[in-house]
Amino acid sequence: MVSDNTKIGTGLMFLGFTFLFLGVLFLFDSTLLALGDILFLTGLTLTIGASRTVRFFSRKDRIRGIVAFFGGVALVLLRWPMVGMVLQIYGLIYLFGQFFPIAAASLKDVPVVGSIFRHPSVEGFFSSFGGGGSGNRRAPV
């Protein structure tokens, strides 16, 4: 059974992604981007829990991605939205890069898009994330 915090956190993450999308759509509107960042981080904390969030964002091996992500959030809050979003995207790729091959492998079984993810060039692209072709990948959280 899913707890109420997880349901609320998932909704807040969805709202955060929506505001981030609208902020980019409206030519990097810093207010929408800042609201999206705050909602996303709040939703992430409610979804996976405060202790797991702190543990995830305090790992020494991911310090480059953590600094880039939170530096991007700070730049968006300081009204430098384009540079902030570039830093956030870099930080997210660095933090969640190990998860991309897992998601691509599970999408291979989806009826409509599965043929796209089974294409050799797409498989090669996703296998380049997270340390190459190692078979012992796990989700980043």
C-alpha positions in Angstrom: 0.0 0.0 0.0 1.3 3.4 -0.9 1.5 6.0 1.9 -0.1 9.4 1.7 3.3 11.1 1.7 4.3 9.1 -1.4 1.1 10.1 -3.1 1.5 13.8 -2.2 5.2 13.7 -3.2 4.4 12.1 -6.6 1.9 14.9 -7.2 4.3 17.6 -6.2 7.0 16.1 -8.5 4.5 16.1 -11.3 3.6 19.7 -10.6 7.3 20.5 -10.4 8.0 19.0 -13.8 5.0 20.8 -15.2 6.2 24.2 -14.0 9.7 23.4 -15.3 8.3 22.6 -18.7 6.2 25.8 -18.7 9.2 27.8 -17.6 11.3 26.5 -20.5 8.3 26.9 -22.9 7.9 30.5 -21.8 11.5 31.3 -22.7 13.1 30.5 -19.4 10.8 32.3 -17.1 12.7 32.4 -13.9 9.6 32.4 -11.6 8.1 29.3 -13.2 11.5 27.5 -13.1 12.1 28.4 -9.5 8.7 27.2 -8.5 9.2 24.0 -10.5 12.6 23.4 -8.7 11.1 23.9 -5.3 8.1 21.7 -6.0 10.3 19.0 -7.5 12.7 18.9 -4.5 9.8 18.9 -2.0 8.1 16.1 -3.9 11.3 14.1 -4.1 11.7 14.4 -0.3 8.1 13.3 0.4 8.3 10.5 -2.1 11.5 8.7 -1.0 11.7 10.1 2.6 13.9 12.8 4.2 16.7 10.4 5.3 17.1 8.8 1.9 17.0 12.2 0.2 19.8 13.4 2.5 21.8 10.2 2.0 21.4 10.5 -1.8 22.5 14.1 -2.0 25.4 13.7 0.4 27.3 10.9 -1.3 31.0 11.7 -1.9 31.2 9.9 -5.3 28.5 12.2 -6.8 29.7 15.5 -5.4 30.2 17.0 -8.9 26.6 16.3 -9.9 25.3 17.5 -6.5 27.1 20.8 -6.7 26.1 21.3 -10.4 22.4 20.6 -9.6 22.1 22.8 -6.5 24.3 25.4 -8.2 21.8 25.4 -11.0 18.9 25.7 -8.6 20.6 28.7 -6.9 21.3 30.4 -10.3 17.6 30.0 -11.2 16.6 31.5 -7.9 19.0 34.3 -8.5 17.4 35.0 -11.9 20.0 33.4 -14.2 17.6 30.8 -15.7 19.4 29.7 -18.8 22.8 29.0 -17.1 21.0 27.5 -14.1 19.0 25.1 -16.3 22.1 24.0 -18.1 23.8 23.3 -14.8 20.8 21.4 -13.5 20.6 19.2 -16.6 24.3 18.4 -16.3 23.8 17.6 -12.6 20.8 15.4 -13.2 22.6 13.5 -15.9 25.6 13.0 -13.6 23.4 12.0 -10.7 20.9 9.8 -12.5 23.1 8.5 -15.4 23.2 5.0 -14.0 19.4 4.9 -14.1 19.1 5.6 -17.9 20.2 2.1 -19.0 17.8 0.5 -16.5 14.9 2.6 -17.8 15.9 1.9 -21.5 16.0 -1.8 -20.8 12.6 -1.8 -19.3 11.2 0.3 -22.2 12.3 -2.4 -24.7 9.3 -4.5 -23.6 6.8 -1.7 -24.2 4.8 -2.5 -27.4 5.0 0.7 -29.3 8.3 2.2 -28.4 10.1 -1.1 -27.7 11.4 -1.4 -31.3 13.0 2.0 -31.0 14.9 1.1 -27.8 16.0 -2.2 -29.4 17.7 -0.4 -32.2 21.5 -0.9 -32.0 22.4 2.8 -32.0 19.9 3.6 -29.3 21.1 0.6 -27.2 24.7 1.9 -27.6 23.7 5.4 -26.6 22.1 4.2 -23.3 24.8 1.8 -22.5 27.3 4.6 -22.5 25.7 6.1 -19.4 26.7 4.9 -15.9 29.9 3.1 -16.5 29.4 1.2 -19.7 28.2 -2.3 -20.0 28.4 -3.5 -16.5 25.6 -5.8 -15.6 25.3 -4.9 -11.9 23.4 -1.6 -12.3 21.0 -0.5 -9.7 18.7 2.5 -9.3 20.4 5.6 -8.0 18.1 6.1 -4.9 
